[in-house]
Every structure is written in structure tokens, then in C-alpha cells.
Amino acid sequence: MIKYGMIIYWSEEDQAYIVEVPELPGCMADGKSYEEAVKNAEKIIIEEWIETAKELGRPIPQPKGRLMYA
């Protein structure tokens, strides 16, 4: 599985953990626990994002690895 960097944080408004995948615009997942949110991102949302991009003929960014800045 391709690994993308993720930003994970707690949302008081949603009462859930939110995962953003900055390299894949609009790619986000959530979960009631930290682990569930990460699992949803890795096992479902990233794969669906890539599948949709392929179907639409859009480029799929390669993972850049560790962020050098935040």
C-alpha cells in the first residue's frame, strides 16, 4: 500500500478524530477513535480517492515522505 502523510486532530464540533491527507486534495476521513480515523483513511478513503482519480483520468501524486516543514 502506498503511504501518504496524514494530519490527525480532534474536532470538538464533530466529536471525532479527523484525518487529512494533504497530498491528495480533499481527501479526509474521520473516526470515533484515533485508530479508527487512521484505519478509515488508510483502508478506505485513500484507496477510493486514487480509484476515483484513475477513473477521471486525473494525476495521482506520489507520496513525498516526511514533511520538511509544517
PDB file with one MODEL, atoms N, CA, C and O in Angstrom:
MODEL        1
ATOM      1  N   MET A   1       0.837  -1.194   0.000  1.00  0.00           N
ATOM      2  CA  MET A   1       0.000   0.000   0.000  1.00  0.00           C
ATOM      3  C   MET A   1       0.873   1.245   0.000  1.00  0.00           C
ATOM      4  O   MET A   1       1.880   1.308   0.705  1.00  0.00           O
ATOM      5  N   ILE A   2       0.490   2.217  -0.779  1.00  0.00           N
ATOM      6  CA  ILE A   2       1.201   3.487  -0.845  1.00  0.00           C
ATOM      7  C   ILE A   2       0.916   4.273   0.430  1.00  0.00           C
ATOM      8  O   ILE A   2      -0.225   4.329   0.889  1.00  0.00           O
ATOM      9  N   LYS A   3       1.948   4.873   0.997  1.00  0.00           N
ATOM     10  CA  LYS A   3       1.799   5.627   2.250  1.00  0.00           C
ATOM     11  C   LYS A   3       1.907   7.119   2.001  1.00  0.00           C
ATOM     12  O   LYS A   3       2.907   7.607   1.475  1.00  0.00           O
ATOM     13  N   TYR A   4       0.879   7.824   2.379  1.00  0.00           N
ATOM     14  CA  TYR A   4       0.850   9.279   2.309  1.00  0.00           C
ATOM     15  C   TYR A   4       0.911   9.833   3.719  1.00  0.00           C
ATOM     16  O   TYR A   4       0.470   9.188   4.670  1.00  0.00           O
ATOM     17  N   GLY A   5       1.461  11.033   3.848  1.00  0.00           N
ATOM     18  CA  GLY A   5       1.472  11.709   5.129  1.00  0.00           C
ATOM     19  C   GLY A   5       0.047  12.088   5.524  1.00  0.00           C
ATOM     20  O   GLY A   5      -0.788  12.384   4.670  1.00  0.00           O
ATOM     21  N   MET A   6      -0.217  12.074   6.823  1.00  0.00           N
ATOM     22  CA  MET A   6      -1.549  12.408   7.326  1.00  0.00           C
ATOM     23  C   MET A   6      -1.436  13.402   8.469  1.00  0.00           C
ATOM     24  O   MET A   6      -0.483  13.374   9.247  1.00  0.00           O
ATOM     25  N   ILE A   7      -2.418  14.272   8.557  1.00  0.00           N
ATOM     26  CA  ILE A   7      -2.555  15.187   9.685  1.00  0.00           C
ATOM     27  C   ILE A   7      -3.790  14.722  10.442  1.00  0.00           C
ATOM     28  O   ILE A   7      -4.873  14.607   9.868  1.00  0.00           O
ATOM     29  N   ILE A   8      -3.621  14.453  11.740  1.00  0.00           N
ATOM     30  CA  ILE A   8      -4.706  13.895  12.552  1.00  0.00           C
ATOM     31  C   ILE A   8      -4.967  14.831  13.723  1.00  0.00           C
ATOM     32  O   ILE A   8      -4.044  15.246  14.423  1.00  0.00           O
ATOM     33  N   TYR A   9      -6.250  15.159  13.924  1.00  0.00           N
ATOM     34  CA  TYR A   9      -6.593  16.049  15.037  1.00  0.00           C
ATOM     35  C   TYR A   9      -8.006  15.754  15.525  1.00  0.00           C
ATOM     36  O   TYR A   9      -8.806  15.129  14.828  1.00  0.00           O
ATOM     37  N   TRP A  10      -8.290  16.212  16.723  1.00  0.00           N
ATOM     38  CA  TRP A  10      -9.607  16.058  17.329  1.00  0.00           C
ATOM     39  C   TRP A  10     -10.474  17.253  16.952  1.00  0.00           C
ATOM     40  O   TRP A  10     -10.021  18.395  17.021  1.00  0.00           O
ATOM     41  N   SER A  11     -11.714  16.997  16.555  1.00  0.00           N
ATOM     42  CA  SER A  11     -12.663  18.064  16.237  1.00  0.00           C
ATOM     43  C   SER A  11     -13.755  18.075  17.292  1.00  0.00           C
ATOM     44  O   SER A  11     -14.560  17.147  17.374  1.00  0.00           O
ATOM     45  N   GLU A  12     -13.782  19.133  18.103  1.00  0.00           N
ATOM     46  CA  GLU A  12     -14.846  19.276  19.105  1.00  0.00           C
ATOM     47  C   GLU A  12     -16.208  19.364  18.420  1.00  0.00           C
ATOM     48  O   GLU A  12     -17.186  18.778  18.885  1.00  0.00           O
ATOM     49  N   GLU A  13     -16.258  20.094  17.324  1.00  0.00           N
ATOM     50  CA  GLU A  13     -17.518  20.288  16.599  1.00  0.00           C
ATOM     51  C   GLU A  13     -18.111  18.963  16.133  1.00  0.00           C
ATOM     52  O   GLU A  13     -19.315  18.739  16.250  1.00  0.00           O
ATOM     53  N   ASP A  14     -17.257  18.086  15.603  1.00  0.00           N
ATOM     54  CA  ASP A  14     -17.726  16.798  15.080  1.00  0.00           C
ATOM     55  C   ASP A  14     -17.681  15.690  16.122  1.00  0.00           C
ATOM     56  O   ASP A  14     -18.248  14.617  15.918  1.00  0.00           O
ATOM     57  N   GLN A  15     -17.008  15.950  17.236  1.00  0.00           N
ATOM     58  CA  GLN A  15     -16.798  14.939  18.263  1.00  0.00           C
ATOM     59  C   GLN A  15     -16.182  13.678  17.657  1.00  0.00           C
ATOM     60  O   GLN A  15     -16.630  12.558  17.903  1.00  0.00           O
ATOM     61  N   ALA A  16     -15.136  13.902  16.856  1.00  0.00           N
ATOM     62  CA  ALA A  16     -14.455  12.807  16.167  1.00  0.00           C
ATOM     63  C   ALA A  16     -13.035  13.234  15.837  1.00  0.00           C
ATOM     64  O   ALA A  16     -12.714  14.422  15.791  1.00  0.00           O
ATOM     65  N   TYR A  17     -12.188  12.226  15.607  1.00  0.00           N
ATOM     66  CA  TYR A  17     -10.853  12.495  15.086  1.00  0.00           C
ATOM     67  C   TYR A  17     -10.969  12.677  13.583  1.00  0.00           C
ATOM     68  O   TYR A  17     -11.712  11.960  12.913  1.00  0.00           O
ATOM     69  N   ILE A  18     -10.232  13.639  13.066  1.00  0.00           N
ATOM     70  CA  ILE A  18     -10.240  13.946  11.637  1.00  0.00           C
ATOM     71  C   ILE A  18      -8.845  13.662  11.088  1.00  0.00           C
ATOM     72  O   ILE A  18      -7.839  14.005  11.710  1.00  0.00           O
ATOM     73  N   VAL A  19      -8.798  13.038   9.928  1.00  0.00           N
ATOM     74  CA  VAL A  19      -7.538  12.772   9.235  1.00  0.00           C
ATOM     75  C   VAL A  19      -7.580  13.493   7.898  1.00  0.00           C
ATOM     76  O   VAL A  19      -8.512  13.310   7.115  1.00  0.00           O
ATOM     77  N   GLU A  20      -6.575  14.307   7.642  1.00  0.00           N
ATOM     78  CA  GLU A  20      -6.426  14.971   6.351  1.00  0.00           C
ATOM     79  C   GLU A  20      -5.195  14.397   5.667  1.00  0.00           C
ATOM     80  O   GLU A  20      -4.181  14.128   6.311  1.00  0.00           O
ATOM     81  N   VAL A  21      -5.295  14.213   4.355  1.00  0.00           N
ATOM     82  CA  VAL A  21      -4.173  13.722   3.553  1.00  0.00           C
ATOM     83  C   VAL A  21      -3.787  14.874   2.617  1.00  0.00           C
ATOM     84  O   VAL A  21      -4.334  14.989   1.520  1.00  0.00           O
ATOM     85  N   PRO A  22      -2.847  15.728   3.047  1.00  0.00           N
ATOM     86  CA  PRO A  22      -2.548  16.957   2.303  1.00  0.00           C
ATOM     87  C   PRO A  22      -2.128  16.749   0.847  1.00  0.00           C
ATOM     88  O   PRO A  22      -2.389  17.607   0.004  1.00  0.00           O
ATOM     89  N   GLU A  23      -1.485  15.628   0.542  1.00  0.00           N
ATOM     90  CA  GLU A  23      -1.016  15.385  -0.822  1.00  0.00           C
ATOM     91  C   GLU A  23      -2.148  15.003  -1.786  1.00  0.00           C
ATOM     92  O   GLU A  23      -1.972  15.031  -3.004  1.00  0.00           O
ATOM     93  N   LEU A  24      -3.309  14.648  -1.225  1.00  0.00           N
ATOM     94  CA  LEU A  24      -4.469  14.274  -2.034  1.00  0.00           C
ATOM     95  C   LEU A  24      -5.584  15.281  -1.734  1.00  0.00           C
ATOM     96  O   LEU A  24      -6.332  15.090  -0.775  1.00  0.00           O
ATOM     97  N   PRO A  25      -5.709  16.329  -2.517  1.00  0.00           N
ATOM     98  CA  PRO A  25      -6.666  17.402  -2.227  1.00  0.00           C
ATOM     99  C   PRO A  25      -8.083  16.889  -1.955  1.00  0.00           C
ATOM    100  O   PRO A  25      -8.651  16.130  -2.740  1.00  0.00           O
ATOM    101  N   GLY A  26      -8.636  17.327  -0.818  1.00  0.00           N
ATOM    102  CA  GLY A  26      -9.995  16.960  -0.448  1.00  0.00           C
ATOM    103  C   GLY A  26     -10.119  15.596   0.202  1.00  0.00           C
ATOM    104  O   GLY A  26     -11.226  15.170   0.531  1.00  0.00           O
ATOM    105  N   CYS A  27      -9.005  14.900   0.393  1.00  0.00           N
ATOM    106  CA  CYS A  27      -9.024  13.552   0.966  1.00  0.00           C
ATOM    107  C   CYS A  27      -9.009  13.658   2.488  1.00  0.00           C
ATOM    108  O   CYS A  27      -8.016  14.069   3.086  1.00  0.00           O
ATOM    109  N   MET A  28     -10.137  13.276   3.105  1.00  0.00           N
ATOM    110  CA  MET A  28     -10.289  13.344   4.553  1.00  0.00           C
ATOM    111  C   MET A  28     -11.083  12.157   5.050  1.00  0.00           C
ATOM    112  O   MET A  28     -11.909  11.606   4.322  1.00  0.00           O
ATOM    113  N   ALA A  29     -10.836  11.762   6.289  1.00  0.00           N
ATOM    114  CA  ALA A  29     -11.586  10.686   6.933  1.00  0.00           C
ATOM    115  C   ALA A  29     -11.828  11.090   8.380  1.00  0.00           C
ATOM    116  O   ALA A  29     -11.240  12.049   8.880  1.00  0.00           O
ATOM    117  N   ASP A  30     -12.705  10.343   9.045  1.00  0.00           N
ATOM    118  CA  ASP A  30     -12.930  10.597  10.459  1.00  0.00           C
ATOM    119  C   ASP A  30     -13.145   9.276  11.183  1.00  0.00           C
ATOM    120  O   ASP A  30     -13.255   8.220  10.559  1.00  0.00           O
ATOM    121  N   GLY A  31     -13.204   9.352  12.510  1.00  0.00           N
ATOM    122  CA  GLY A  31     -13.447   8.174  13.321  1.00  0.00           C
ATOM    123  C   GLY A  31     -13.660   8.570  14.770  1.00  0.00           C
ATOM    124  O   GLY A  31     -13.244   9.645  15.203  1.00  0.00           O
ATOM    125  N   LYS A  32     -14.311   7.690  15.509  1.00  0.00           N
ATOM    126  CA  LYS A  32     -14.588   7.968  16.920  1.00  0.00           C
ATOM    127  C   LYS A  32     -13.323   7.852  17.762  1.00  0.00           C
ATOM    128  O   LYS A  32     -13.228   8.460  18.829  1.00  0.00           O
ATOM    129  N   SER A  33     -12.344   7.068  17.283  1.00  0.00           N
ATOM    130  CA  SER A  33     -11.061   6.959  17.962  1.00  0.00           C
ATOM    131  C   SER A  33      -9.957   7.330  16.973  1.00  0.00           C
ATOM    132  O   SER A  33     -10.168   7.355  15.760  1.00  0.00           O
ATOM    133  N   TYR A  34      -8.792   7.614  17.515  1.00  0.00           N
ATOM    134  CA  TYR A  34      -7.624   7.932  16.691  1.00  0.00           C
ATOM    135  C   TYR A  34      -7.362   6.780  15.715  1.00  0.00           C
ATOM    136  O   TYR A  34      -7.171   6.994  14.518  1.00  0.00           O
ATOM    137  N   GLU A  35      -7.358   5.560  16.251  1.00  0.00           N
ATOM    138  CA  GLU A  35      -7.073   4.374  15.446  1.00  0.00           C
ATOM    139  C   GLU A  35      -8.106   4.174  14.342  1.00  0.00           C
ATOM    140  O   GLU A  35      -7.750   3.836  13.213  1.00  0.00           O
ATOM    141  N   GLU A  36      -9.379   4.380  14.658  1.00  0.00           N
ATOM    142  CA  GLU A  36     -10.439   4.213  13.671  1.00  0.00           C
ATOM    143  C   GLU A  36     -10.299   5.241  12.545  1.00  0.00           C
ATOM    144  O   GLU A  36     -10.497   4.916  11.374  1.00  0.00           O
ATOM    145  N   ALA A  37      -9.961   6.462  12.899  1.00  0.00           N
ATOM    146  CA  ALA A  37      -9.803   7.507  11.890  1.00  0.00           C
ATOM    147  C   ALA A  37      -8.655   7.176  10.942  1.00  0.00           C
ATOM    148  O   ALA A  37      -8.792   7.324   9.727  1.00  0.00           O
ATOM    149  N   VAL A  38      -7.529   6.732  11.486  1.00  0.00           N
ATOM    150  CA  VAL A  38      -6.381   6.378  10.655  1.00  0.00           C
ATOM    151  C   VAL A  38      -6.716   5.175   9.784  1.00  0.00           C
ATOM    152  O   VAL A  38      -6.384   5.157   8.599  1.00  0.00           O
ATOM    153  N   LYS A  39      -7.367   4.178  10.358  1.00  0.00           N
ATOM    154  CA  LYS A  39      -7.761   2.982   9.593  1.00  0.00           C
ATOM    155  C   LYS A  39      -8.688   3.363   8.446  1.00  0.00           C
ATOM    156  O   LYS A  39      -8.522   2.885   7.324  1.00  0.00           O
ATOM    157  N   ASN A  40      -9.661   4.221   8.726  1.00  0.00           N
ATOM    158  CA  ASN A  40     -10.588   4.661   7.674  1.00  0.00           C
ATOM    159  C   ASN A  40      -9.838   5.357   6.549  1.00  0.00           C
ATOM    160  O   ASN A  40     -10.147   5.158   5.374  1.00  0.00           O
ATOM    161  N   ALA A  41      -8.856   6.171   6.908  1.00  0.00           N
ATOM    162  CA  ALA A  41      -8.078   6.877   5.886  1.00  0.00           C
ATOM    163  C   ALA A  41      -7.255   5.890   5.073  1.00  0.00           C
ATOM    164  O   ALA A  41      -7.285   5.920   3.842  1.00  0.00           O
ATOM    165  N   GLU A  42      -6.518   5.014   5.754  1.00  0.00           N
ATOM    166  CA  GLU A  42      -5.608   4.098   5.066  1.00  0.00           C
ATOM    167  C   GLU A  42      -6.320   3.016   4.267  1.00  0.00           C
ATOM    168  O   GLU A  42      -5.906   2.696   3.153  1.00  0.00           O
ATOM    169  N   LYS A  43      -7.363   2.461   4.810  1.00  0.00           N
ATOM    170  CA  LYS A  43      -8.005   1.292   4.194  1.00  0.00           C
ATOM    171  C   LYS A  43      -9.149   1.638   3.255  1.00  0.00           C
ATOM    172  O   LYS A  43      -9.526   0.821   2.415  1.00  0.00           O
ATOM    173  N   ILE A  44      -9.707   2.836   3.384  1.00  0.00           N
ATOM    174  CA  ILE A  44     -10.884   3.160   2.578  1.00  0.00           C
ATOM    175  C   ILE A  44     -10.693   4.434   1.769  1.00  0.00           C
ATOM    176  O   ILE A  44     -10.693   4.391   0.539  1.00  0.00           O
ATOM    177  N   ILE A  45     -10.534   5.554   2.438  1.00  0.00           N
ATOM    178  CA  ILE A  45     -10.604   6.861   1.794  1.00  0.00           C
ATOM    179  C   ILE A  45      -9.468   7.099   0.792  1.00  0.00           C
ATOM    180  O   ILE A  45      -9.721   7.581  -0.312  1.00  0.00           O
ATOM    181  N   ILE A  46      -8.233   6.774   1.151  1.00  0.00           N
ATOM    182  CA  ILE A  46      -7.124   6.983   0.216  1.00  0.00           C
ATOM    183  C   ILE A  46      -7.320   6.116  -1.020  1.00  0.00           C
ATOM    184  O   ILE A  46      -7.141   6.585  -2.144  1.00  0.00           O
ATOM    185  N   GLU A  47      -7.688   4.853  -0.817  1.00  0.00           N
ATOM    186  CA  GLU A  47      -7.911   3.959  -1.958  1.00  0.00           C
ATOM    187  C   GLU A  47      -9.046   4.453  -2.846  1.00  0.00           C
ATOM    188  O   GLU A  47      -8.940   4.394  -4.071  1.00  0.00           O
ATOM    189  N   GLU A  48     -10.126   4.938  -2.248  1.00  0.00           N
ATOM    190  CA  GLU A  48     -11.245   5.472  -3.036  1.00  0.00           C
ATOM    191  C   GLU A  48     -10.832   6.730  -3.789  1.00  0.00           C
ATOM    192  O   GLU A  48     -11.235   6.931  -4.935  1.00  0.00           O
ATOM    193  N   TRP A  49     -10.022   7.585  -3.142  1.00  0.00           N
ATOM    194  CA  TRP A  49      -9.559   8.808  -3.799  1.00  0.00           C
ATOM    195  C   TRP A  49      -8.754   8.445  -5.039  1.00  0.00           C
ATOM    196  O   TRP A  49      -8.967   9.011  -6.111  1.00  0.00           O
ATOM    197  N   ILE A  50      -7.821   7.491  -4.892  1.00  0.00           N
ATOM    198  CA  ILE A  50      -6.973   7.073  -6.011  1.00  0.00           C
ATOM    199  C   ILE A  50      -7.806   6.419  -7.114  1.00  0.00           C
ATOM    200  O   ILE A  50      -7.599   6.698  -8.295  1.00  0.00           O
ATOM    201  N   GLU A  51      -8.735   5.561  -6.740  1.00  0.00           N
ATOM    202  CA  GLU A  51      -9.607   4.901  -7.721  1.00  0.00           C
ATOM    203  C   GLU A  51     -10.415   5.927  -8.519  1.00  0.00           C
ATOM    204  O   GLU A  51     -10.522   5.819  -9.741  1.00  0.00           O
ATOM    205  N   THR A  52     -10.976   6.909  -7.838  1.00  0.00           N
ATOM    206  CA  THR A  52     -11.756   7.958  -8.500  1.00  0.00           C
ATOM    207  C   THR A  52     -10.870   8.784  -9.438  1.00  0.00           C
ATOM    208  O   THR A  52     -11.276   9.104 -10.555  1.00  0.00           O
ATOM    209  N   ALA A  53      -9.664   9.127  -8.985  1.00  0.00           N
ATOM    210  CA  ALA A  53      -8.742   9.896  -9.826  1.00  0.00           C
ATOM    211  C   ALA A  53      -8.409   9.117 -11.100  1.00  0.00           C
ATOM    212  O   ALA A  53      -8.355   9.697 -12.185  1.00  0.00           O
ATOM    213  N   LYS A  54      -8.186   7.807 -10.974  1.00  0.00           N
ATOM    214  CA  LYS A  54      -7.901   6.972 -12.147  1.00  0.00           C
ATOM    215  C   LYS A  54      -9.076   6.977 -13.120  1.00  0.00           C
ATOM    216  O   LYS A  54      -8.894   7.123 -14.328  1.00  0.00           O
ATOM    217  N   GLU A  55     -10.286   6.815 -12.576  1.00  0.00           N
ATOM    218  CA  GLU A  55     -11.491   6.793 -13.416  1.00  0.00           C
ATOM    219  C   GLU A  55     -11.670   8.104 -14.169  1.00  0.00           C
ATOM    220  O   GLU A  55     -12.139   8.113 -15.308  1.00  0.00           O
ATOM    221  N   LEU A  56     -11.298   9.206 -13.536  1.00  0.00           N
ATOM    222  CA  LEU A  56     -11.452  10.525 -14.147  1.00  0.00           C
ATOM    223  C   LEU A  56     -10.234  10.941 -14.969  1.00  0.00           C
ATOM    224  O   LEU A  56     -10.228  12.017 -15.566  1.00  0.00           O
ATOM    225  N   GLY A  57      -9.210  10.097 -15.001  1.00  0.00           N
ATOM    226  CA  GLY A  57      -8.012  10.417 -15.753  1.00  0.00           C
ATOM    227  C   GLY A  57      -7.172  11.518 -15.136  1.00  0.00           C
ATOM    228  O   GLY A  57      -6.425  12.199 -15.838  1.00  0.00           O
ATOM    229  N   ARG A  58      -7.288  11.698 -13.833  1.00  0.00           N
ATOM    230  CA  ARG A  58      -6.524  12.742 -13.135  1.00  0.00           C
ATOM    231  C   ARG A  58      -5.205  12.189 -12.621  1.00  0.00           C
ATOM    232  O   ARG A  58      -5.102  10.996 -12.337  1.00  0.00           O
ATOM    233  N   PRO A  59      -4.196  13.043 -12.497  1.00  0.00           N
ATOM    234  CA  PRO A  59      -2.905  12.575 -11.986  1.00  0.00           C
ATOM    235  C   PRO A  59      -3.009  12.188 -10.504  1.00  0.00           C
ATOM    236  O   PRO A  59      -3.785  12.767  -9.743  1.00  0.00           O
ATOM    237  N   ILE A  60      -2.214  11.205 -10.129  1.00  0.00           N
ATOM    238  CA  ILE A  60      -2.178  10.748  -8.741  1.00  0.00           C
ATOM    239  C   ILE A  60      -0.812  11.112  -8.179  1.00  0.00           C
ATOM    240  O   ILE A  60       0.201  10.563  -8.611  1.00  0.00           O
ATOM    241  N   PRO A  61      -0.773  12.035  -7.217  1.00  0.00           N
ATOM    242  CA  PRO A  61       0.513  12.438  -6.634  1.00  0.00           C
ATOM    243  C   PRO A  61       1.212  11.263  -5.940  1.00  0.00           C
ATOM    244  O   PRO A  61       0.568  10.438  -5.291  1.00  0.00           O
ATOM    245  N   GLN A  62       2.513  11.204  -6.086  1.00  0.00           N
ATOM    246  CA  GLN A  62       3.306  10.207  -5.369  1.00  0.00           C
ATOM    247  C   GLN A  62       3.540  10.709  -3.951  1.00  0.00           C
ATOM    248  O   GLN A  62       3.682  11.913  -3.736  1.00  0.00           O
ATOM    249  N   PRO A  63       3.582   9.795  -2.977  1.00  0.00           N
ATOM    250  CA  PRO A  63       3.871  10.228  -1.606  1.00  0.00           C
ATOM    251  C   PRO A  63       5.240  10.912  -1.551  1.00  0.00           C
ATOM    252  O   PRO A  63       6.202  10.450  -2.164  1.00  0.00           O
ATOM    253  N   LYS A  64       5.308  12.007  -0.816  1.00  0.00           N
ATOM    254  CA  LYS A  64       6.552  12.763  -0.721  1.00  0.00           C
ATOM    255  C   LYS A  64       7.394  12.348   0.472  1.00  0.00           C
ATOM    256  O   LYS A  64       8.555  12.742   0.587  1.00  0.00           O
ATOM    257  N   GLY A  65       6.817  11.560   1.350  1.00  0.00           N
ATOM    258  CA  GLY A  65       7.572  11.162   2.535  1.00  0.00           C
ATOM    259  C   GLY A  65       7.441  12.191   3.629  1.00  0.00           C
ATOM    260  O   GLY A  65       6.446  12.912   3.707  1.00  0.00           O
ATOM    261  N   ARG A  66       8.441  12.255   4.462  1.00  0.00           N
ATOM    262  CA  ARG A  66       8.423  13.137   5.639  1.00  0.00           C
ATOM    263  C   ARG A  66       8.340  14.612   5.226  1.00  0.00           C
ATOM    264  O   ARG A  66       9.045  15.070   4.327  1.00  0.00           O
ATOM    265  N   LEU A  67       7.460  15.328   5.912  1.00  0.00           N
ATOM    266  CA  LEU A  67       7.357  16.767   5.685  1.00  0.00           C
ATOM    267  C   LEU A  67       8.591  17.466   6.208  1.00  0.00           C
ATOM    268  O   LEU A  67       9.089  17.141   7.286  1.00  0.00           O
ATOM    269  N   MET A  68       9.077  18.412   5.458  1.00  0.00           N
ATOM    270  CA  MET A  68      10.235  19.173   5.890  1.00  0.00           C
ATOM    271  C   MET A  68       9.834  20.443   6.625  1.00  0.00           C
ATOM    272  O   MET A  68      10.678  21.120   7.210  1.00  0.00           O
ATOM    273  N   TYR A  69       8.541  20.765   6.594  1.00  0.00           N
ATOM    274  CA  TYR A  69       8.020  21.929   7.292  1.00  0.00           C
ATOM    275  C   TYR A  69       6.560  21.667   7.617  1.00  0.00           C
ATOM    276  O   TYR A  69       5.944  20.759   7.061  1.00  0.00           O
ATOM    277  N   ALA A  70       6.022  22.451   8.502  1.00  0.00           N
ATOM    278  CA  ALA A  70       4.595  22.311   8.839  1.00  0.00           C
ATOM    279  C   ALA A  70       3.988  23.681   9.012  1.00  0.00           C
ATOM    280  O   ALA A  70       2.797  23.797   9.297  1.00  0.00           O
TER     281      ALA A  70
ENDMDL
END
